[in-house]
Amino acid sequence: MLLNTIEKAQQLHPREEARHRIEHAGVAAPDLIERMKSLNVIPTPNPAFLYDYGDGYVKNYGVRANYIYPLNTYQNAGIPAAIASDSPVTDFDPLRGIYTAVTRKSSSGEVIGEENRVSLLEAIRMYTLNGAYASFEENIKGSIEPGKLADLILLDRSIVQAGIDELLEAEVEWTMIDGEMVYTNSKIGTRV
């Protein structure tokens, strides 16, 4: 129904580079994914839901749970999905979302929809570059480049070199927004 609405809006009021977003876009059949691509729709899935509620999804939806938040399917279709948390419904911690995007594990450890896993770097991209693209801000944020906002965090470990299960244990050492330090972990200094 939403894709029909977006399609009709584009017919009545065409816009080049329209990037209509679908928040959650939790379950999407292959025909809907093709329509998303043709309409340049940006899904904003919340993989942390699988961590928090995945066991219930399996119980209530059965095999359909494997296709909830189909990140790899979006990626294979060339759709730049932008991951979000939907806090306070789930934990706002992006590391939990990244962990779940990579492992597709619920909090009990059950793997749900293994075929929709993405790599660590792909999950990070979905949070950063794709998130900026979804909000038409790719020229000012989403990557570390001269002239872009310095919105950065420093973690207590390299998540690229650490084991995937360490993602849930990683802590933020400091946070910078637009080049200004706004948070420092009390273990290394005082809060700004």
Residue, then its C-alpha position, 0 to 999 in steps of 0.5 A: m500500500l505504501l509503495n502504491t502511494i509513493e508511486k502515485a505521488q511520483q506520478l503526480h508530482p515527479r521529483e528527481e532523486a526522490r528518496h522516500r523512506i520506509e521506516h522499519a521495512g521489516v518484512a519485504a517479499p521479493d516483488l516489494i524489494e524490486r518495487m523499492k528499487s525501481l522507486n528509489v525507496i530507502p528502507t530503514p530496518n532495525p536489526a536490533f529487533l531480532y536480538d530483542y524479539g527474535d525468539g518471539y518472531v520465530k515462535n509466532y511467524g515461523v519460517r517468515a522470521n528469516y526474512i525480517y529485516p532482510l539486509n543482505t537481500y536489500q544489499n543484493a538488490g542495490i538498495p542502500a538500506a539505512i539501519a536505525s534502532d527505533s529506540p526506546v523500543t529497542d536499545f539505541d546502541p548501534l553496536r547491538g544493531i551492527y552485531t545483529a546485522v552481522t550475526r542475525k542472532s537473538s539474545s538467546g543465540e538463535v540464528i534467524g535468517e542466516e542468508n540475510r547476514v551482512s559483513l561487519l563493514e557493510a553493517i557499518r556502512m548501513y549506519t553511516l554512509n547509507g544513513a546520511y544518504a537516506s537523509f540527503e546529508e551524504n555531502i556533509k556526513g556519513s564518512i570521514e573526509p575533509g569538509k564533512l562534519a566530524d561526527l565521530i566516536l572512539l571505541d575501546r577496541s578495534i571492532v574490525q580486528a576484534g571477534i564479532d561477539e566483542l561488539l556487544e562488550a565494546e565501550v565508547e571512549w569519547t564522542m565528537i559532534d561537528g568537531e566538538m568533544v561532547y562525551t568522554n568515558s569516565k574511565i579515561g577522563t571527565r564528561v564534557 
